[in-house]
Amino acid sequence: MQRLARVNLDQQNSAAVELFGHYNEITAILLRHLPPSTASMLARPEVHGEVVEWYSELQGQPYLLGNSERDQQARKQAETFISHRLATVDKLRAELVQKGSINAEQATLLERVVDAAQHDSIQIYIVNKQPVMTGWGLGEKPIPVPPPVVPAPSKSLGWLWLLPLLLLLLGGLAWWLFFRPEPVQSQPMEPVKVEISKPEPPKEEPKPEPPKEELKPEPQRLEFIPEPEEPSKVEEPPKVEEPPKVEEPPKVEDPPKVEEPPKQEKPKYCTKTITPAQRPQMVIVFDDSLSMLASLNESSAVINAFWDRWNNNEIISEEEKVHMFREPRRLTTAKKAATDIIDKIDPNIDIGLVSLRRCPGARNHGMFGPSKRKALKAQIRGLFPKEGEENIGTALHSGLRQAAAMVDGVKRDAFILVLSDGEESCDKGNTNVCAIAQELAKQKPKLKINVVDIGGAKAANCLATETKGKVFTANSKAQVTNMINQAIKPMVEKEECK
């Protein structure tokens, strides 16, 4: 669960704070009858004094929609989705009231939350491609603006004033036709001849004389200057010959030194430090119960609500099942990561396998030697629960005791890797898994248990705490693979070079 926003409360928000106290009851009704996305679009409010914090159980980076053009387009799509979901909630409320499935108080809560989700204080975040609203219930529902009233056209009698004007025009026309004077005929006048002088052709302007070419000076001729004659050489006096030098006997050179080749370092020999009597022992405790079929893309709260409905034999549509069991599943990802790490484990170490699917006891698949690694991986790939299978559950108590019985843990180091997403469901309430871990820590001091907690249930984390092991929490496909690799580091092959 991650926090999205933090808002200060006012005195006028007392009704909203009272509504926040019924959040779990409201979402439980929505999850029982509608897809999980309807409940997850309402961020969880947690009131601390005069502050309310908004949380979402969806996994992924939250993004607040702003005022940019791109965000406005995304906001329109989100608001359309939210309006459709709110209409579905309102319709569900009416149906449940008609059937008598909810009381009047619960119907009022659904009606109030639909109204609160339309307040002007809402901010919309996008988390894992789904809209999540914060600030619902803290504002007011915007009042719809009524459309402007267009006045109806009134019957006008203004044309009546044209009637006397029309009569006046008709009277004037009659007078002009009967009483007009005869027109006076004017004598014809001779036409006046107008002589149009022909325009004189434009005088030609004198053409400008072309500029005179400047006389370029002729290139100067270079006269040949004879080289000066060399002065006559003065004869040198004859040289006096020196007496011949006595030649020294040739020196005998020392024989060349033979270079010694560089000393090469002796190669290091790498040997295994583990003797057969000292080899650690390892067992994988694998949870292949029905809960491991859930998708890693769903939050723990949504998954728990789904299994509550499943265990109460409520009707669940095929569409909801397909949505909940979509890839990447917890089981598929854990099996892929487990088979990949087997080749990294020291080949001198035997590996055991215990599966937790059946009640009342877990299944011991035995120990697999170095030559049976392929068979071990095939066994892990074949782990799969079936819908409707009898006695299905998570036999964590039985599986832990069987795994501990397969290793020494007193004279030899022992290691148990637990891959699980939940708590004991076969022997629930009778045995405490933490008490078993304390007992094993005393009986087998060299036993360590590492736990890969898939989904963050924290049900088996005390196994690691009591035996000085480690807990690796994984909420996504990448985290499951990474955490399993981290958890088996003590069993990775080591060599010592001398």
C-alpha positions as CSV (number, residue, x, y, z in Angstrom):
1,M,0.0,0.0,0.0
2,Q,1.4,3.4,-1.0
3,R,0.5,6.9,0.0
4,L,-0.8,9.2,-2.7
5,A,-1.7,12.5,-1.0
6,R,-2.0,14.3,2.4
7,V,-4.7,16.9,3.0
8,N,-5.7,19.1,5.9
9,L,-9.2,18.8,7.3
10,D,-11.6,21.6,8.2
11,Q,-14.5,21.7,10.7
12,Q,-16.9,21.4,7.9
13,N,-15.5,18.0,6.9
14,S,-17.0,16.2,10.0
15,A,-19.5,14.3,7.8
16,A,-16.7,13.2,5.5
17,V,-14.7,11.9,8.4
18,E,-17.7,9.9,9.6
19,L,-18.1,8.4,6.1
20,F,-14.3,7.5,6.0
21,G,-14.9,5.3,9.1
22,H,-17.2,3.0,6.9
23,Y,-14.6,2.7,4.1
24,N,-13.9,-1.1,4.8
25,E,-17.7,-1.8,4.9
26,I,-18.3,0.0,1.7
27,T,-15.4,-1.7,-0.2
28,A,-16.4,-5.1,1.1
29,I,-19.9,-4.7,-0.5
30,L,-18.3,-3.5,-3.8
31,L,-15.8,-6.3,-3.9
32,R,-18.5,-8.9,-3.2
33,H,-20.6,-7.9,-6.2
34,L,-18.5,-5.8,-8.6
35,P,-15.0,-6.1,-10.3
36,P,-12.0,-5.1,-8.1
37,S,-11.4,-1.9,-10.2
38,T,-14.6,-0.4,-8.8
39,A,-13.4,-0.5,-5.2
40,S,-9.8,0.4,-6.1
41,M,-10.8,3.7,-7.7
42,L,-11.6,5.0,-4.2
43,A,-8.4,5.8,-2.4
44,R,-8.3,4.6,1.2
45,P,-8.6,7.6,3.6
46,E,-6.8,7.4,7.0
47,V,-7.5,10.3,9.4
48,H,-4.7,11.4,11.8
49,G,-5.9,14.3,13.9
50,E,-6.5,17.3,11.5
51,V,-5.0,15.5,8.5
52,V,-6.3,12.8,6.2
53,E,-3.8,10.7,4.2
54,W,-4.9,8.9,1.0
55,Y,-3.5,5.4,0.1
56,S,-3.9,3.0,-2.8
57,E,-3.3,-0.7,-2.7
58,L,-2.4,-0.9,-6.4
59,Q,1.2,-1.4,-7.3
60,G,3.0,0.9,-9.6
61,Q,4.2,4.5,-9.9
62,P,1.3,7.0,-9.2
63,Y,0.8,9.9,-11.7
64,L,-1.3,12.9,-10.8
65,L,-3.3,14.2,-13.8
66,G,-2.6,17.9,-14.2
67,N,-3.7,20.7,-16.6
68,S,-1.6,19.8,-19.7
69,E,-3.4,18.9,-22.9
70,R,-2.3,15.3,-22.7
71,D,-3.4,15.1,-19.0
72,Q,-6.8,16.6,-19.9
73,Q,-7.4,13.9,-22.5
74,A,-6.5,11.2,-20.0
75,R,-8.7,13.0,-17.4
76,K,-11.7,12.8,-19.7
77,Q,-11.2,9.1,-20.2
78,A,-10.8,8.6,-16.4
79,E,-13.9,10.6,-15.7
80,T,-15.9,8.6,-18.2
81,F,-14.7,5.4,-16.5
82,I,-15.5,6.7,-13.1
83,S,-19.0,7.9,-14.1
84,H,-19.8,4.5,-15.6
85,R,-18.6,2.8,-12.3
86,L,-20.6,5.2,-10.1
87,A,-23.7,4.5,-12.2
88,T,-23.1,0.8,-11.7
89,V,-22.8,1.2,-7.9
90,D,-26.0,3.2,-7.8
91,K,-27.8,0.5,-9.8
92,L,-26.3,-2.2,-7.5
93,R,-27.7,-0.3,-4.5
94,A,-31.2,-0.3,-5.9
95,E,-31.0,-4.0,-6.7
96,L,-29.7,-5.0,-3.3
97,V,-32.3,-2.9,-1.5
98,Q,-35.1,-4.6,-3.6
99,K,-33.7,-8.0,-2.8
100,G,-33.2,-7.2,0.9
101,S,-29.5,-8.1,0.7
102,I,-28.4,-4.9,2.5
103,N,-30.0,-2.8,5.3
104,A,-31.1,0.8,5.1
105,E,-27.8,2.1,6.7
106,Q,-25.7,0.2,4.1
107,A,-27.8,1.6,1.3
108,T,-27.3,5.1,2.6
109,L,-23.5,4.5,2.7
110,L,-23.5,3.5,-0.9
111,E,-25.6,6.5,-1.9
112,R,-23.3,8.8,0.1
113,V,-20.1,7.5,-1.4
114,V,-21.5,7.9,-5.0
115,D,-22.3,11.5,-4.1
116,A,-18.9,12.0,-2.5
117,A,-17.1,10.7,-5.5
118,Q,-18.5,13.6,-7.6
119,H,-17.3,16.4,-5.3
120,D,-15.2,19.3,-6.7
121,S,-12.3,18.4,-4.3
122,I,-11.4,15.3,-6.2
123,Q,-7.9,14.7,-7.6
124,I,-7.4,11.8,-10.0
125,Y,-4.2,9.7,-10.0
126,I,-3.3,6.9,-12.5
127,V,-1.8,3.9,-10.8
128,N,-1.1,0.7,-12.8
129,K,-3.2,2.2,-15.7
130,Q,-6.3,2.5,-13.4
131,P,-7.8,5.8,-12.1
132,V,-7.7,6.4,-8.3
133,M,-9.6,9.3,-6.7
134,T,-8.4,11.2,-3.6
135,G,-10.2,14.0,-1.8
136,W,-13.6,12.4,-2.3
137,G,-16.2,13.7,0.3
138,L,-14.2,16.9,1.2
139,G,-15.9,19.3,-1.2
140,E,-19.3,19.9,-2.6
141,K,-21.1,18.4,-5.5
142,P,-21.0,21.0,-8.4
143,I,-24.5,22.5,-9.1
144,P,-25.4,21.9,-12.8
145,V,-25.8,25.1,-14.7
146,P,-29.3,25.3,-16.3
147,P,-29.4,25.9,-20.0
148,P,-30.2,29.5,-21.0
149,V,-34.0,30.2,-21.6
150,V,-34.6,31.3,-25.2
151,P,-37.7,33.7,-25.2
152,A,-40.5,32.7,-27.5
153,P,-41.0,35.1,-30.4
154,S,-44.0,37.3,-29.7
155,K,-46.6,38.2,-32.4
156,S,-45.8,41.7,-33.7
157,L,-48.4,44.1,-35.1
158,G,-45.8,46.6,-36.3
159,W,-46.8,46.0,-39.9
160,L,-50.0,48.0,-39.4
161,W,-48.2,51.3,-39.6
162,L,-47.2,50.5,-43.2
163,L,-50.8,50.7,-44.3
164,P,-51.2,54.6,-44.4
165,L,-47.8,54.8,-46.0
166,L,-48.9,52.4,-48.7
167,L,-52.1,54.5,-49.3
168,L,-50.1,57.7,-49.6
169,L,-47.8,56.1,-52.2
170,L,-50.8,54.9,-54.2
171,G,-52.3,58.5,-54.1
172,G,-49.0,60.0,-55.3
173,L,-48.8,57.5,-58.1
174,A,-52.4,58.4,-59.3
175,W,-51.6,62.2,-59.3
176,W,-48.5,61.7,-61.3
177,L,-50.3,59.6,-63.9
178,F,-53.3,62.1,-64.4
179,F,-52.0,65.6,-63.6
180,R,-48.3,65.6,-64.6
181,P,-47.3,68.4,-67.1
182,E,-46.2,67.6,-70.6
183,P,-42.5,67.4,-71.0
184,V,-40.8,70.4,-72.9
185,Q,-38.9,69.2,-76.0
186,S,-35.5,70.7,-76.3
187,Q,-33.9,71.7,-79.6
188,P,-31.1,69.5,-80.8
189,M,-27.7,70.9,-80.5
190,E,-24.8,70.3,-82.8
191,P,-22.2,68.0,-81.4
192,V,-19.1,69.7,-80.3
193,K,-16.1,68.4,-82.0
194,V,-13.2,67.8,-79.7
195,E,-9.9,67.6,-81.2
196,I,-7.6,65.2,-79.5
197,S,-4.0,66.1,-80.0
198,K,-1.8,63.2,-80.7
199,P,0.9,62.7,-78.2
200,E,4.4,63.4,-79.4
201,P,6.7,60.5,-79.3
202,P,9.2,60.7,-76.5
203,K,12.5,62.0,-77.4
204,E,15.3,59.6,-77.3
205,E,17.7,60.3,-74.5
206,P,21.3,60.5,-75.5
207,K,23.1,57.2,-74.9
208,P,25.9,57.5,-72.4
209,E,29.3,57.0,-73.9
210,P,31.0,53.9,-72.9
211,P,33.8,54.5,-70.4
212,K,37.2,54.7,-71.9
213,E,39.4,51.8,-71.2
214,E,42.3,52.6,-69.0
215,L,45.6,51.8,-70.6
216,K,47.2,49.0,-68.7
217,P,50.9,49.3,-68.3
218,E,52.9,46.8,-70.2
219,P,54.7,44.2,-68.1
220,Q,58.3,45.1,-67.4
221,R,60.8,42.9,-69.1
222,L,63.3,41.2,-66.8
223,E,66.8,41.7,-68.2
224,F,69.2,38.8,-67.8
225,I,72.0,39.7,-65.3
226,P,75.1,37.5,-65.7
227,E,76.4,35.8,-62.6
228,P,79.6,37.2,-61.2
229,E,82.7,35.1,-62.1
230,E,84.3,33.1,-59.3
231,P,87.5,34.6,-58.0
232,S,90.6,32.6,-58.9
233,K,91.7,30.1,-56.3
234,V,94.9,30.8,-54.4
235,E,97.2,27.7,-54.5
236,E,97.7,26.2,-51.0
237,P,101.2,25.3,-49.9
238,P,102.0,21.5,-50.1
239,K,101.0,19.6,-47.0
240,V,103.7,17.9,-44.9
241,E,103.0,14.2,-44.6
242,E,102.7,12.9,-41.1
243,P,104.5,9.7,-40.1
244,P,102.3,6.6,-40.4
245,K,100.6,5.6,-37.2
246,V,101.2,2.2,-35.7
247,E,98.0,0.2,-35.9
248,E,96.7,-1.3,-32.6
249,P,95.8,-5.0,-32.6
250,P,92.1,-5.5,-33.0
251,K,90.1,-6.0,-29.8
252,V,88.5,-9.3,-29.3
253,E,84.8,-8.7,-28.6
254,D,83.1,-10.5,-25.7
255,P,80.6,-13.1,-26.8
256,P,77.0,-11.8,-26.7
257,K,75.1,-12.5,-23.5
258,V,72.2,-14.9,-23.8
259,E,69.1,-13.4,-22.2
260,E,67.3,-15.6,-19.8
261,P,63.6,-16.1,-20.5
262,P,61.2,-14.3,-18.1
263,K,60.1,-16.4,-15.2
264,Q,56.5,-17.6,-15.7
265,E,54.2,-17.7,-12.7
266,K,53.1,-21.1,-11.8
267,P,49.4,-21.6,-12.7
268,K,47.0,-21.6,-9.8
269,Y,45.0,-24.7,-9.2
270,C,41.4,-24.3,-8.2
271,T,39.9,-26.9,-6.0
272,K,36.7,-27.3,-4.2
273,T,36.9,-26.7,-0.5
274,I,33.9,-28.8,0.3
275,T,34.5,-32.4,1.2
276,P,31.7,-35.0,1.0
277,A,31.4,-35.0,4.8
278,Q,31.2,-31.2,4.9
279,R,28.7,-30.6,2.0
280,P,25.8,-28.5,3.1
281,Q,22.3,-29.9,2.6
282,M,19.4,-28.1,1.0
283,V,15.6,-28.5,0.8
284,I,13.2,-26.3,-1.2
285,V,9.7,-26.0,0.4
286,F,7.4,-24.9,-2.5
287,D,3.9,-23.5,-1.9
288,D,1.8,-24.8,-4.8
289,S,-1.6,-24.1,-3.1
290,L,-4.5,-22.5,-4.9
291,S,-3.7,-19.0,-3.7
292,M,-0.5,-19.1,-5.8
293,L,-2.6,-18.9,-9.0
294,A,-3.4,-15.2,-8.3
295,S,-1.9,-12.6,-10.6
296,L,1.1,-10.6,-9.4
297,N,-0.6,-7.5,-10.9
298,E,-3.3,-7.6,-8.2
299,S,-2.9,-6.1,-4.7
300,S,-3.0,-8.3,-1.5
301,A,-6.3,-6.7,-0.4
302,V,-8.1,-7.5,-3.7
303,I,-6.7,-11.1,-3.6
304,N,-7.8,-11.6,0.0
305,A,-11.3,-10.3,-0.7
306,F,-11.5,-12.7,-3.7
307,W,-10.5,-15.7,-1.7
308,D,-13.0,-14.8,1.1
309,R,-15.8,-14.9,-1.4
310,W,-14.3,-18.2,-2.8
311,N,-14.2,-19.9,0.6
312,N,-17.7,-18.7,1.4
313,N,-19.0,-20.4,-1.7
314,E,-20.3,-17.2,-3.2
315,I,-21.0,-17.0,-6.9
316,I,-17.9,-15.8,-8.9
317,S,-18.2,-15.2,-12.6
318,E,-15.9,-16.8,-15.1
319,E,-14.8,-13.2,-16.1
320,E,-13.6,-12.5,-12.6
321,K,-11.7,-15.8,-12.4
322,V,-10.0,-15.2,-15.7
323,H,-9.1,-11.7,-14.5
324,M,-7.7,-12.9,-11.1
325,F,-5.8,-15.9,-12.6
326,R,-4.2,-13.9,-15.5
327,E,-0.4,-13.9,-16.0
328,P,2.0,-13.2,-14.5
329,R,0.8,-15.6,-11.9
330,R,2.6,-16.0,-8.5
331,L,3.0,-19.8,-9.2
332,T,4.3,-19.4,-12.8
333,T,6.9,-16.8,-11.8
334,A,8.1,-18.8,-8.7
335,K,8.5,-22.0,-10.7
336,K,10.4,-20.3,-13.5
337,A,12.8,-18.6,-11.0
338,A,13.2,-21.8,-9.0
339,T,14.2,-23.9,-12.0
340,D,16.6,-21.3,-13.2
341,I,18.5,-21.1,-9.9
342,I,19.0,-24.9,-9.6
343,D,21.9,-24.9,-12.2
344,K,23.6,-22.2,-10.1
345,I,23.7,-24.3,-6.9
346,D,26.9,-26.2,-6.2
347,P,26.7,-29.5,-8.1
348,N,28.1,-31.4,-5.1
349,I,25.0,-30.5,-3.0
350,D,21.9,-32.7,-2.9
351,I,18.6,-30.8,-3.1
352,G,15.3,-32.0,-1.6
353,L,11.8,-30.9,-2.6
354,V,8.7,-30.6,-0.4
355,S,5.3,-29.3,-1.8
356,L,2.6,-27.8,0.4
357,R,-0.6,-28.2,-1.7
358,R,-2.4,-31.0,0.1
359,C,-3.9,-31.3,3.6
360,P,-3.3,-32.6,6.2
361,G,0.3,-33.3,5.3
362,A,2.8,-31.9,2.8
363,R,4.3,-34.1,0.1
364,N,8.0,-35.2,0.3
365,H,9.4,-35.6,-3.2
366,G,12.8,-36.9,-1.8
367,M,16.4,-35.8,-2.3
368,F,17.9,-35.2,-5.8
369,G,21.6,-35.8,-6.3
370,P,23.8,-33.9,-8.8
371,S,22.9,-36.3,-11.7
372,K,19.1,-35.8,-11.1
373,R,18.9,-32.0,-11.5
374,K,16.8,-32.3,-14.6
375,A,14.3,-34.6,-12.8
376,L,14.1,-32.0,-10.0
377,K,13.3,-29.2,-12.4
378,A,10.7,-31.4,-14.1
379,Q,9.1,-32.0,-10.6
380,I,8.9,-28.3,-9.9
381,R,7.4,-27.5,-13.3
382,G,4.7,-30.1,-12.7
383,L,3.5,-28.5,-9.5
384,F,0.0,-27.1,-10.2
385,P,-3.2,-27.0,-8.1
386,K,-6.5,-28.0,-9.7
387,E,-9.9,-26.2,-9.1
388,G,-12.2,-28.4,-7.2
389,E,-9.4,-30.7,-5.9
390,E,-10.2,-32.2,-2.5
391,N,-8.2,-31.4,0.7
392,I,-6.4,-28.5,-1.0
393,G,-4.6,-26.0,1.3
394,T,-1.2,-24.8,2.6
395,A,0.4,-27.4,4.8
396,L,3.2,-25.2,6.0
397,H,3.6,-26.9,9.5
398,S,3.9,-30.4,8.0
399,G,6.2,-29.2,5.1
400,L,8.6,-27.5,7.5
401,R,8.9,-30.5,9.8
402,Q,9.5,-32.8,6.8
403,A,12.1,-30.5,5.3
404,A,14.0,-30.3,8.6
405,A,13.9,-34.1,8.9
406,M,15.7,-34.4,5.5
407,V,18.8,-32.5,6.7
408,D,21.4,-32.8,9.4
409,G,21.7,-29.3,10.8
410,V,23.9,-30.4,13.8
411,K,27.3,-31.5,12.3
412,R,26.7,-30.2,8.8
413,D,25.3,-26.9,7.5
414,A,21.7,-27.2,6.4
415,F,19.6,-24.7,4.4
416,I,15.9,-24.6,3.7
417,L,14.4,-22.2,1.1
418,V,10.7,-21.5,1.6
419,L,8.7,-20.1,-1.3
420,S,5.2,-19.1,-0.1
421,D,2.5,-16.4,-0.3
422,G,0.4,-17.2,2.8
423,E,0.0,-18.8,6.2
424,E,-0.8,-22.3,7.4
425,S,-4.4,-23.3,6.3
426,C,-4.5,-27.1,7.1
427,D,-3.6,-27.1,10.8
428,K,-4.7,-23.5,11.5
429,G,-4.9,-22.6,15.2
430,N,-3.4,-25.8,16.5
431,T,0.3,-25.2,15.9
432,N,2.3,-22.0,15.7
433,V,4.8,-21.9,12.9
434,C,7.1,-19.6,14.9
435,A,7.1,-22.1,17.7
436,I,8.3,-24.8,15.3
437,A,11.1,-22.5,14.1
438,Q,12.2,-21.9,17.7
439,E,12.2,-25.6,18.3
440,L,14.3,-26.3,15.2
441,A,16.8,-23.6,16.0
442,K,17.5,-25.4,19.3
443,Q,17.7,-28.9,17.9
444,K,19.6,-28.0,14.7
445,P,21.9,-25.0,15.4
446,K,23.5,-25.2,11.9
447,L,20.1,-25.0,10.1
448,K,19.2,-21.7,8.4
449,I,15.9,-20.9,6.7
450,N,15.5,-18.2,4.1
451,V,12.0,-17.1,3.2
452,V,10.8,-15.6,-0.1
453,D,7.6,-13.8,0.9
454,I,5.5,-13.6,-2.3
455,G,2.9,-10.8,-2.0
456,G,4.0,-9.5,1.4
457,A,1.9,-11.8,3.6
458,K,4.6,-12.0,6.3
459,A,3.1,-15.2,7.6
460,A,6.3,-17.3,7.5
461,N,8.9,-14.5,8.1
462,C,9.5,-15.7,11.7
463,L,11.1,-18.9,10.2
464,A,14.0,-16.8,9.0
465,T,14.2,-14.6,12.2
466,E,14.4,-17.6,14.6
467,T,17.0,-19.5,12.5
468,K,19.2,-16.4,11.6
469,G,18.1,-16.6,8.0
470,K,16.8,-13.8,5.8
471,V,13.5,-12.7,4.4
472,F,13.1,-11.5,0.8
473,T,9.7,-9.8,0.0
474,A,8.6,-9.9,-3.6
475,N,5.5,-8.1,-5.0
476,S,6.3,-8.3,-8.8
477,K,7.6,-10.7,-11.4
478,A,11.1,-9.1,-11.4
479,Q,11.2,-9.0,-7.6
480,V,10.3,-12.7,-7.3
481,T,13.2,-13.7,-9.7
482,N,15.7,-11.3,-8.0
483,M,14.7,-12.3,-4.4
484,I,15.0,-16.1,-5.1
485,N,18.5,-15.5,-6.6
486,Q,19.5,-13.6,-3.5
487,A,18.1,-16.3,-1.2
488,I,20.2,-19.1,-2.6
489,K,23.5,-17.3,-2.5
490,P,24.8,-19.5,0.4
491,M,24.4,-22.5,-1.8
492,V,26.2,-21.2,-4.9
493,E,29.3,-23.1,-5.9
494,K,32.6,-21.8,-4.4
495,E,36.2,-22.6,-5.4
496,E,39.5,-21.8,-3.7
497,C,42.5,-21.2,-5.9
498,K,46.1,-21.9,-4.6
